[in-house]
Amino acid sequence: MATNENAPKGKAEKPAELDPLESVFSQLEKRVEALAQRLKAALEENAKLKAAAASAEADRQKLRGDLAEAKKVAGKGDEALTAMRRYETERAEVRARIERLIASLEGA
């Protein structure tokens, strides 16, 4: 009988000893779950940021192309302006020569 009395008493003591450990493990489990959720959220945010960075890089490349094209067009515009000024100068010279020829023909 003494064994039977000791057995329940021993079982009663074991849960009392395990309660603090169970509490510690329970708290650790909650912390690990919270950390796992934070990690998952951080990984999702990282993926979103990587996608945004890739999109920004694509936009930047497009803008670089647009800028290069604009510079090329501006260069052509400058070339056209230079040619137009040269043609205007040549036209004025030709006009002056024609006026001199007409004047010399009228005087003859």
Summary of the structure (lengths in Angstrom):
residues: 108
radius of gyration: 45.8
end to end distance: 157.3
largest distance: 157.3
contacts: 208
relative contact order: 0.03
helix: 98%
strand: 0%
